[in-house]
Amino acid sequence: MTLSPETLATLRADAAAQLPSLVELRRALHRTPEIGLHLPATQQLVLDAIALLGLEVSTGTGLSSVVAVLRGGRPGPAVLLRGDMDALPVTEDSGEPFASEHDGVMHACGHDLHVAGLVGAARLLADRREQLAGDVVLMFQPGEEGDHGARLMIEEGVLDAAGSRVVAAYALHVVSAVQPAGLVASRPGTMLAAADSVVVTVHGRGGHGSMPHLAADPVPVAAEIVLALQAMVTRQFDVFDPVVVTVGRIAAGTTHNVIGASAVLEATVRSFSDATHAVVPERLTRVVEGIVAAHGLTATVDYQRGYPVTTNTPAEVDRVAGLVRGMFGEQAYVTAPQPMSGSEDFSYVLREVPGVYVGLGATPVGEDPATAPFNHSAQARFAEESLAVGPAVLAALALDRLTE
């Protein structure tokens, strides 16, 4: 860490001063959420919010992204700050007076706070433009919720938007439970899991429910697969490099006395290292094919790679810890004891450049972090006070790395 205590104190004060305007922006975003890669209304709100900051702004061609480059007053490398913009297909039940105006769509994961926070960081950095020995790339990204928006933005050149490859990248994510409002947490190495999905179709032969010997019933075979996958997890993978397989959907048949011709399983698969992530598909497929063969049936396994492991650079984690403690006190930062089993497409960025992904507590003040509704819940609520913390952390990271 290279920033002085005076610089950190000023950042903290300036971030707190802009809280009311960021809350207003956040609420405008929250009222009008959009899903996926094409977010025209959200994009326009971002463009309006940064219009007067003197940035070099471009928009995506295959998605509604915004890339803004803030040129520093002195030459140097470039760093990247990311904020994701998309919402979820959730019907809001939060009770907030600024709840979603779009049926079945909600900012249930706090991405509205990420957007407002990145705008806040841009303002703080624009006010300190002459102090910057280099440039800052602001990455406003759609399609984080399963649409690989970060990968698409990389393909469109976001990492080289300043004219040279960024040397570091930073992002944060608010959580509506677990962490008290304002508490920052991260860890070196694996921060978030890789997330894949798999659809298994067991092919049998239909018949009458009273005479299963004349059919080839896929249902008990599918049930055996569900149990065998749990045994695979505990017997084929190291407990300290775990795998999670959760079958979230089973579908078969049409009524109680008919044996259907097929059964379908849908599952999510989480892993925490690149090595384990690489071998899960083969081992899972082997289990499925072995079981169906034992029963004289066949199966189709459609294994889809999702987001890779999100891996933090240790030196950048140390930077976050020092800056947060310098601005908000020793108790404001904690080292996460273990990775989270959620996943994040910022992982694509961190596979290309060093950087760090941090969690920011946004449990509503007065609620118990242990019992408050978590992200993705229809009842999720977020402490807007966190908007005085997130922008300061992001701006400090950019300033500190470029000062270095």
C-alpha positions in Angstrom: 0.0 0.0 0.0 1.4 3.4 -1.0 -1.4 5.9 -0.3 -1.0 8.2 2.7 -3.4 8.2 5.6 -4.4 11.7 4.5 -5.3 10.5 1.1 -7.3 7.6 2.5 -9.2 9.9 4.9 -10.1 12.3 2.1 -11.3 9.4 -0.1 -13.5 8.1 2.7 -15.0 11.6 3.3 -15.6 12.3 -0.4 -17.3 8.9 -0.8 -19.6 9.6 2.1 -20.5 13.0 0.7 -21.8 11.5 -2.6 -23.9 8.9 -0.9 -27.3 10.6 -1.4 -26.8 10.9 -5.2 -25.6 7.3 -5.5 -28.7 6.2 -3.5 -30.8 8.1 -6.0 -29.1 6.4 -8.9 -29.3 3.0 -7.3 -33.1 3.4 -6.8 -33.6 4.4 -10.4 -31.8 1.3 -11.5 -33.7 -0.9 -9.0 -37.1 0.3 -10.3 -36.2 -0.6 -13.9 -34.3 -3.9 -13.9 -33.4 -5.7 -17.1 -32.2 -9.3 -17.7 -29.3 -10.7 -19.8 -27.0 -9.2 -22.3 -29.3 -6.4 -23.7 -30.0 -3.8 -21.1 -30.8 -0.6 -23.1 -32.5 1.3 -20.2 -29.8 0.4 -17.8 -27.1 1.4 -20.3 -28.7 4.8 -20.8 -28.8 5.4 -17.0 -25.1 4.7 -16.9 -24.3 6.9 -19.9 -26.2 9.8 -18.3 -24.5 9.3 -14.9 -20.9 9.5 -16.3 -21.6 12.0 -19.1 -19.9 14.9 -17.4 -16.8 13.1 -16.1 -14.6 13.6 -19.2 -14.3 10.0 -20.0 -13.6 8.2 -23.3 -16.9 6.2 -23.6 -17.8 3.4 -25.9 -20.6 0.8 -26.0 -20.6 -2.8 -26.9 -21.6 -4.2 -30.3 -23.0 -7.6 -29.2 -24.2 -6.6 -25.8 -25.3 -3.5 -23.9 -22.0 -2.8 -22.3 -20.4 0.5 -21.4 -16.6 0.9 -21.4 -15.2 4.2 -20.1 -11.6 5.1 -20.0 -10.4 7.7 -17.5 -7.1 9.2 -18.6 -4.7 10.0 -15.8 -2.7 13.2 -15.6 0.6 11.3 -15.8 1.7 8.4 -18.0 1.5 4.9 -16.6 -0.3 1.6 -17.0 -4.0 0.9 -16.9 -6.2 -0.8 -14.3 -9.7 -2.0 -14.6 -12.8 -1.7 -12.3 -15.8 -3.8 -13.0 -19.5 -3.4 -12.1 -22.2 -5.8 -13.4 -25.6 -4.5 -14.4 -28.1 -7.3 -15.0 -31.0 -8.4 -12.9 -32.7 -11.7 -12.2 -36.0 -13.3 -13.3 -37.5 -12.9 -9.8 -40.8 -11.4 -8.7 -39.8 -8.8 -6.0 -41.3 -9.2 -2.5 -38.9 -6.9 -0.6 -41.4 -4.3 0.5 -39.0 -1.5 -0.6 -40.8 1.7 -1.7 -38.7 1.7 -4.8 -39.4 -1.9 -5.8 -39.1 -3.2 -9.3 -41.7 -1.8 -11.8 -41.1 -4.8 -14.1 -43.1 -7.9 -13.4 -41.0 -10.9 -12.8 -37.7 -9.0 -12.9 -35.7 -7.9 -9.8 -32.3 -6.7 -8.8 -32.1 -9.5 -6.3 -28.3 -9.8 -6.4 -27.4 -6.2 -5.8 -26.1 -5.4 -9.2 -27.8 -2.0 -9.0 -25.5 -1.2 -6.1 -22.5 -2.4 -8.2 -23.4 0.0 -11.0 -24.0 2.9 -8.6 -20.8 2.1 -6.8 -18.7 2.0 -10.0 -20.2 5.4 -10.9 -19.2 6.7 -7.5 -15.6 5.3 -7.9 -15.4 7.0 -11.3 -16.4 10.4 -9.8 -13.8 10.0 -7.0 -11.1 9.2 -9.6 -12.1 11.9 -12.0 -11.7 14.4 -9.1 -8.2 13.0 -8.7 -7.3 12.8 -12.3 -4.0 14.7 -12.0 -2.8 12.2 -9.3 -3.3 9.2 -11.5 -0.1 7.9 -13.1 -1.9 5.9 -15.7 -5.5 5.2 -16.8 -8.6 3.5 -15.4 -10.9 1.3 -17.5 -14.5 1.3 -16.1 -16.2 -1.9 -17.2 -20.0 -1.7 -16.9 -21.0 -5.3 -17.8 -24.3 -7.0 -18.7 -25.0 -10.7 -18.6 -23.2 -11.8 -15.4 -26.1 -14.0 -14.4 -25.2 -17.0 -16.6 -24.7 -15.2 -19.9 -20.9 -14.9 -19.9 -21.0 -11.2 -20.3 -17.4 -10.7 -19.0 -16.1 -13.2 -21.5 -17.9 -11.4 -24.3 -16.6 -8.0 -23.2 -13.0 -9.5 -23.2 -13.6 -10.7 -26.7 -14.7 -7.1 -27.7 -11.5 -5.7 -26.2 -12.3 -4.3 -22.8 -8.9 -5.4 -21.3 -7.1 -3.3 -24.0 -9.5 -0.4 -24.0 -6.9 2.1 -22.7 -4.5 1.2 -25.5 -2.5 -1.4 -23.6 -3.4 -4.5 -21.6 -4.6 -3.6 -18.0 -2.1 -4.6 -15.3 -4.7 -5.3 -12.6 -8.5 -5.7 -12.3 -10.8 -5.2 -9.3 -14.5 -6.0 -8.6 -16.7 -6.3 -5.5 -20.0 -7.9 -4.8 -22.5 -6.8 -2.1 -24.2 -9.5 0.0 -27.6 -9.0 1.7 -26.8 -11.3 4.5 -23.8 -13.1 6.2 -21.7 -9.9 6.4 -22.7 -6.8 8.4 -23.1 -3.6 6.3 -19.8 -2.2 5.3 -17.6 -5.2 6.2 -15.2 -6.1 3.4 -14.0 -9.7 3.0 -11.7 -11.5 0.6 -9.1 -14.2 0.5 -6.0 -15.2 -1.5 -6.4 -18.0 -4.1 -9.8 -19.5 -4.7 -12.6 -17.0 -3.9 -15.5 -18.5 -5.7 -16.3 -21.9 -7.3 -16.5 -23.0 -10.9 -20.1 -23.7 -11.8 -21.2 -26.2 -14.5 -24.5 -27.7 -15.3 -25.5 -31.2 -16.5 -28.6 -32.7 -18.0 -28.8 -36.5 -17.9 -31.5 -38.2 -19.9 -32.1 -41.9 -19.1 -33.6 -43.7 -22.0 -35.8 -46.7 -21.2 -39.0 -48.2 -22.6 -42.4 -47.3 -21.6 -45.2 -49.6 -20.4 -47.9 -50.3 -17.8 -47.1 -49.5 -14.2 -48.4 -52.9 -13.1 -46.1 -54.9 -15.3 -42.6 -53.2 -15.1 -40.9 -56.4 -16.3 -42.4 -55.8 -19.7 -40.9 -52.3 -19.8 -37.5 -50.8 -19.1 -38.3 -48.3 -16.3 -35.9 -45.3 -16.3 -37.2 -43.9 -12.9 -35.4 -46.3 -10.4 -32.3 -46.0 -12.6 -32.4 -42.2 -12.4 -32.9 -42.4 -8.6 -29.8 -44.7 -8.4 -27.8 -42.1 -10.4 -28.8 -39.3 -8.0 -27.5 -41.3 -5.0 -24.4 -42.6 -6.9 -23.4 -39.0 -7.7 -23.3 -38.2 -4.0 -21.0 -41.2 -3.4 -18.8 -40.1 -6.3 -18.4 -36.7 -4.7 -17.2 -38.2 -1.3 -15.2 -41.1 -2.7 -13.5 -39.8 -5.8 -12.6 -36.2 -4.7 -10.4 -34.9 -2.0 -12.4 -33.5 0.9 -10.1 -30.5 0.9 -10.7 -29.9 -2.8 -14.4 -30.5 -2.8 -17.1 -31.0 -5.4 -20.7 -30.2 -5.0 -23.3 -32.0 -7.1 -26.9 -30.9 -6.5 -29.7 -32.5 -8.6 -32.3 -29.7 -8.7 -34.8 -31.3 -11.1 -36.1 -34.8 -11.9 -38.8 -35.3 -14.5 -40.4 -38.5 -15.7 -43.7 -40.0 -16.7 -47.2 -38.5 -17.0 -49.3 -40.2 -14.4 -49.1 -42.8 -11.5 -49.6 -46.0 -13.5 -47.6 -45.3 -16.6 -43.9 -46.1 -17.0 -42.5 -43.4 -19.1 -39.9 -43.9 -21.8 -37.3 -41.6 -20.3 -36.3 -39.7 -17.1 -34.4 -36.4 -17.0 -32.1 -35.1 -14.3 -30.8 -31.6 -14.1 -27.9 -30.7 -11.8 -25.5 -28.0 -10.9 -21.8 -29.0 -10.3 -19.4 -26.8 -8.3 -15.7 -27.2 -7.9 -12.9 -25.2 -6.4 -9.7 -25.8 -8.4 -8.9 -25.9 -12.0 -7.5 -29.5 -11.6 -10.8 -30.8 -10.2 -12.9 -28.8 -12.6 -11.0 -30.5 -15.5 -11.9 -34.0 -14.5 -15.4 -33.8 -13.1 -17.2 -34.3 -16.5 -15.4 -37.5 -17.3 -16.0 -39.0 -13.8 -19.7 -38.0 -13.7 -20.3 -39.4 -17.2 -18.6 -42.6 -16.2 -20.9 -43.1 -13.2 -24.0 -42.4 -15.2 -23.1 -44.7 -18.1 -22.0 -47.5 -15.7 -25.3 -47.4 -13.9 -27.5 -47.4 -16.9 -25.5 -50.2 -18.5 -26.0 -52.3 -15.4 -29.7 -52.0 -15.9 -29.7 -52.5 -19.7 -30.6 -48.9 -20.5 -28.7 -46.0 -22.1 -28.3 -42.4 -21.2 -27.4 -39.1 -22.8 -25.2 -36.8 -20.7 -25.2 -33.1 -21.7 -22.4 -31.5 -19.6 -22.1 -27.7 -20.0 -19.1 -25.8 -18.8 -20.1 -22.6 -16.8 -17.9 -20.1 -15.2 -14.4 -21.1 -14.1 -12.9 -20.8 -10.6 -12.5 -17.2 -9.4 -8.9 -16.9 -8.2 -7.5 -13.9 -6.4 -3.9 -12.7 -6.6 -2.4 -12.8 -3.1 -0.6 -9.5 -3.4 -3.8 -7.8 -4.5 -5.7 -9.3 -1.6 -3.0 -7.7 0.7 -3.6 -4.4 -1.0 -7.3 -4.5 -0.4 -6.8 -5.4 3.3 -4.4 -2.6 3.9 -6.5 0.0 2.1 -9.8 -1.0 3.8 -8.2 -1.0 7.2 -6.5 2.4 6.5 -9.9 4.0 5.5 -12.4 2.3 7.8 -10.4 0.7 10.7 -8.9 -2.6 11.6 -12.2 -4.3 12.0 -13.5 -3.3 8.6 -11.7 -6.1 6.7 -11.7 -9.9 7.4 -10.1 -12.8 5.6 -12.8 -15.1 4.4 -12.0 -18.5 6.0 -13.1 -20.5 2.9 -14.2 -19.9 -0.7 -17.9 -19.3 -1.5 -19.6 -21.9 -3.6 -21.3 -19.3 -5.8 -19.7 -18.5 -9.1 -18.8 -15.3 -11.0 -17.9 -14.4 -14.5 -15.3 -11.9 -13.3 -13.3 -15.2 -13.2 -12.7 -14.7 -16.9 -11.0 -11.4 -16.2 -8.8 -12.8 -13.4 -7.6 -15.6 -15.7 -6.1 -12.9 -17.9 -4.7 -10.3 -15.4 -3.8 -10.1 -11.7 -6.5 -8.8 -9.5 -9.0 -9.4 -6.7 -12.7 -10.0 -6.1 -14.1 -8.9 -2.8 -17.3 -9.2 -0.9 -19.0 -6.2 0.7 -21.5 -6.6 3.5 -24.8 -5.0 2.8 -27.1 -6.6 5.4 -29.8 -4.0 6.2 -29.0 -2.2 9.4 -30.9 -3.7 12.3 -31.2 -7.2 10.7 -29.3 -10.3 11.7 -26.8 -11.2 9.0 -27.3 -14.9 10.0 -31.0 -14.8 9.1 -31.5 -12.0 6.6 -32.7 -13.1 3.1 -29.6 -13.8 1.0 -28.9 -12.6 -2.6 -31.3 -14.0 -5.2 -34.2 -14.1 -2.7 -37.4 -12.2 -3.6 -37.2 -10.7 -0.1 -33.5 -9.6 -0.5 -32.8 -6.1 0.7 -29.5 -4.3 0.7 -28.0 -1.6 3.0 -27.6 1.5 0.9 -25.0 2.7 3.4 -22.6 0.3 1.7 -22.5 2.8 -1.2 -20.3 4.9 1.0 -17.8 2.1 1.2 -17.7 0.3 -2.1 -16.7 3.4 -4.3 -14.0 4.4 -1.8 -12.5 0.9 -1.9 -12.6 0.7 -5.7 -11.1 4.2 -6.2 -8.4 3.5 -3.6 -7.4 0.3 -5.3 -7.0 2.1 -8.6 -5.1 5.0 -7.1 -2.8 2.7 -5.1 -2.0 0.4 -7.9 -1.2 3.2 -10.3 0.9 5.0 -7.6 2.9 1.8 -7.2 
